[in-house]
């Protein structure tokens, strides 16, 4: 059973555009610009988002950064986070991990969970800061305790591997479960693997199958392969070679080469 690796991903948050800035469902760019020029931080953030996404105005990353920065310098956490993302990805500015860390940290200190998670990633991977697993755990935990699924999953990984904390499979299971219950496929897969191997919980193939299935139904190829294997052996589920072939085929389509081999084998056997 395979365990997934850390997820290094940062998505722009919702633009946070207020209802007053909309007219008949169309954003009033002029009204937002006027408010932004008067120094309204929320309007500056919203205007940055408009330039970032090309909504109501021609897309312009440099202008997005300019307006995010104005809001960020007023302490607007969402703008600090988005400015960090721009530096992280090199959109509209030279890519600069240290500058990304600076802005993530300011938003994280205000309790913004996406920024706490991304700051944790930067410490985890040593991007823009010296690698420090304990500091990564600190920030993952703060985001995880706010219910941020990606942080819950990564905190589970840190406990499973013993990075920055004492290794503790039961704690890994606890955090995987929190993320899994929010529908996070990688956590569902890892939780299934913990039940399959008896790490941190009593071994329970039926429970493993339950979590593999939830991840598999979201298209998670490794979970599709493991579910195929369970139907092949009859572990935790009623043995069914037709269903085994179906899941191996899906795993194959998802890039798991072992699934291709198992699919061909069952096909040759007439299933």
Secondary structure by P-SEA (a helix, b strand, c coil): cccccccccccccccccccccccccccaaaaaaaaaaaccaaaaaaaaaaaaacccccccaaaaaaaaaaaaaaccaaaaaaaaaaaaacccccccaaaaaaaaaaaaaaccaaaaaaaaaaaaacccccccaaaaaaaaaaaaaaccaaaaaaaaaaaaacccccccaaaaaaaaaaaaaaccaaaaaaaaaaaaacccccccaaaaaaaaaaaaaacaaaaaaaaaaaaaacccccccaaaaaaaaaaaaaaccaaaaaaaaaaaaacc
